[in-house]
Amino acid sequence: MRDWQQIAVESHYLTAVGVKEALEAGDIHETLRGIDELIDAMRRSEQRAVRSQFVRLMTHTSSGTHNRRTARQAGLPPLTMPGRRFGIRV
């Protein structure tokens, strides 16, 4: 019995290799456990990546200087946060 959770946290590649080995050995239950852990680890990894990119995007777009400069270059009015225009703190 392998510690699929630990292997999946450490390396998606090593998890896939372990799943292949379990499959070649004919151990369907271990194979399925390994695949389930790999799927879960990849889901968490994707969530972290999306969250990180979202934070970077929001940090970038909420920069007032960047918005004014970008809007000016494009010939558009500057972007504002909905509450800022009316003095509402969000």
Contact map, one row per residue, 1 for C-alpha under 8 A:
111000000000000000000000000001000000000000000000000000000000000000000000000000000000000000
111100000000000000000000000001000000000000000000000000000000000000000000000000000000000000
111111100000000000000000000000000000000000000000000000000000000000000000000000000000000000
011111110000001000000000000000001100110000000000000000000000000000000000000000000000000000
001111111000000000000000000000000000110000000000000000000000000000000000000000000000000000
001111111100000000000000000000000000000000000000000000000000000000000000000000000000000000
001111111111011000000000000000000000000000000000000000000000000000000000000000000000000000
000111111111011000000000000000000000110010000000000000000000000000000000000000000000000000
000011111111000000000000000000000000000010000000000000000000000000000000000000000000000000
000001111111000000000000000000000000000000000000000000000000000000000000000000000000000000
000000111111111000000000000000000000000000000000000000000000000000000000000000000000000000
000000111111111100000000000000000000010011000000000000000000000000000000000000000000000000
000000000011111110000000000000000000000000000000000000000000000000000000000000000000000000
000000110011111111000000000000000000000000000000000000000000000000000000000000000000000000
000100110011111111100000000000000100010000000000000000000000000000000000000000000000000000
000000000001111111110000000000000110010000000000000000000000000000000000000000000000000000
000000000000111111111000000000000000000000000000000000000000000000000000000000000000000000
000000000000011111111100000000000100000000000000000000000000000000000000000000000000000000
000000000000001111111110000001110110000000000000000000000000000000000000000000000000000000
000000000000000111111111000000100000000000000000000000000000000000000000000000000000000000
000000000000000011111111100000000000000000000000000000000000000000000000000000000000000000
000000000000000001111111111101100000000000000000000000000000000000000000000000000000000000
000000000000000000111111111101100000000000000000000000000000000000000000000000000000000000
000000000000000000011111111000000000000000000000000000000000000000000000000000000000000000
000000000000000000001111111000000000000000000000000000000000000000000000000000000000000000
000000000000000000000111111100000000000000000000000000000000000000000000000000000000000000
000000000000000000000111111111100000000000000000000000000000000000000000000000000000000000
000000000000000000000110011111110000000000000000000000000000000000000000000000000000000000
000000000000000000000000001111111000000000000000000000000000000000000000000000000000000000
110000000000000000100110001111111100000000000000000000000000000000000000000000000000000000
000000000000000000110110001111111110000000000000000000000000000000000000000000000000000000
000000000000000000100000000111111111000000000000000000000000000000000000000000000000000000
000100000000000000000000000011111111100000000000000000000000000000000000000000000000000000
000100000000001101100000000001111111110000000000000000000000000000000000000000000000000000
000000000000000100100000000000111111111000000000000000000000000000000000000000000000000000
000000000000000000000000000000011111111100000000000000000000000000000000000000000000000000
000110010000000000000000000000001111111110000000000000000000000000000000000000000000000000
000110010001001100000000000000000111111111000000000000000000000000000000000000000000000000
000000000000000000000000000000000011111111100000000000000000000000000000000000000000000000
000000000000000000000000000000000001111111110000000000000000000000000000000000000000000000
000000011001000000000000000000000000111111111000000000000000000000000000000000000000000000
000000000001000000000000000000000000011111111100000000000000000000000000000000000000000000
000000000000000000000000000000000000001111111110000000000000000000000000000000000000000000
000000000000000000000000000000000000000111111111000000000000000000000000000000000000000000
000000000000000000000000000000000000000011111111100000000000000000000000000000000000000000
000000000000000000000000000000000000000001111111110000000000000000000000000000000000000000
000000000000000000000000000000000000000000111111111000000000000000000000000000000000000000
000000000000000000000000000000000000000000011111111100000000000000000000000000000000000000
000000000000000000000000000000000000000000001111111110000000000000000000000000000000000000
000000000000000000000000000000000000000000000111111111000000000000000000000000000000000000
000000000000000000000000000000000000000000000011111111100000000000000000000000000000000000
000000000000000000000000000000000000000000000001111111110000000000000000000000000000000000
000000000000000000000000000000000000000000000000111111111000000000000000000000000000000000
000000000000000000000000000000000000000000000000011111111100000000000000000000000000000000
000000000000000000000000000000000000000000000000001111111110000000000000000000000000000000
000000000000000000000000000000000000000000000000000111111111000000000000000000000000000000
000000000000000000000000000000000000000000000000000011111111100000000000000000000000000000
000000000000000000000000000000000000000000000000000001111111110000000000000000000000000000
000000000000000000000000000000000000000000000000000000111111111000000000000000000000000000
000000000000000000000000000000000000000000000000000000011111111001000000000000000000000000
000000000000000000000000000000000000000000000000000000001111111101100000000000000000000000
000000000000000000000000000000000000000000000000000000000111111100100000000000000000000000
000000000000000000000000000000000000000000000000000000000011111111100000000000000000000000
000000000000000000000000000000000000000000000000000000000000111111110000000000000000000000
000000000000000000000000000000000000000000000000000000000000001111111000000000000000000000
000000000000000000000000000000000000000000000000000000000001101111111100000000000000000000
000000000000000000000000000000000000000000000000000000000000111111111110000001100000000000
000000000000000000000000000000000000000000000000000000000000000111111111000011100000000000
000000000000000000000000000000000000000000000000000000000000000011111111100000000000000000
000000000000000000000000000000000000000000000000000000000000000001111111110001000000000000
000000000000000000000000000000000000000000000000000000000000000000111111111111100000000000
000000000000000000000000000000000000000000000000000000000000000000011111111111000000000000
000000000000000000000000000000000000000000000000000000000000000000001111111100000000000000
000000000000000000000000000000000000000000000000000000000000000000000111111100000000000000
000000000000000000000000000000000000000000000000000000000000000000000011111110000000000000
000000000000000000000000000000000000000000000000000000000000000000000011111111000000000000
000000000000000000000000000000000000000000000000000000000000000000010011001111100000000000
000000000000000000000000000000000000000000000000000000000000000000110111000111110000000000
000000000000000000000000000000000000000000000000000000000000000000110010000011111000000000
000000000000000000000000000000000000000000000000000000000000000000000000000001111101100000
000000000000000000000000000000000000000000000000000000000000000000000000000000111111100000
000000000000000000000000000000000000000000000000000000000000000000000000000000011111110000
000000000000000000000000000000000000000000000000000000000000000000000000000000001111111111
000000000000000000000000000000000000000000000000000000000000000000000000000000011111111110
000000000000000000000000000000000000000000000000000000000000000000000000000000011111111100
000000000000000000000000000000000000000000000000000000000000000000000000000000000111111100
000000000000000000000000000000000000000000000000000000000000000000000000000000000011111110
000000000000000000000000000000000000000000000000000000000000000000000000000000000011111111
000000000000000000000000000000000000000000000000000000000000000000000000000000000011001111
000000000000000000000000000000000000000000000000000000000000000000000000000000000010000111
